[in-house]
């Protein structure tokens, strides 16, 4: 039996990411892991394979990204994370790079 394609979706707590996550979870051909920062509940734990909940991931922390990439081993990454408040991005442009 063919193993499902593993997809990591960043920003899955936002409107775009949530829609993409829902779309891919509707089929058994994909195993998805959705990440978010402000509305995510827990860290990724490969021992219990908590892919049914949003996993907390700060994309500014390289170590956290490496952990998820190593443990989940996605075949595909769909990057939907963004700062939704333009005034915050304007106040700190270095964080937008």
C-alpha positions, 0 to 999 in steps of 0.5 A: 500500500502506498504511504500518504503524501506528508504535507506541512502547512504553515499558517493553518490557523489563518483563513487561507491555511485553514482552507488548504488544510481542510481541503487536503484532510478531506482525502486519505491520500495526504497526511497533513500537519497544520501549524500556527502561532497564536491559535495553536495548542501544542508542540508536535509530538511524533509519539502520539502523531497529533496531526489532528490539531494545530501545532504551535510553531514560531517560524522565527525559531530555526530550532523549532522548524528543524524539529518539525522538519526532522520529525514529521518529514514532509514531502511538501510544505505549503507556506501560508503564514503571514502577519495579518496586521500591516501596522505591525509589519511596518513597525518591525520590517526586519521580522517580515524578512 
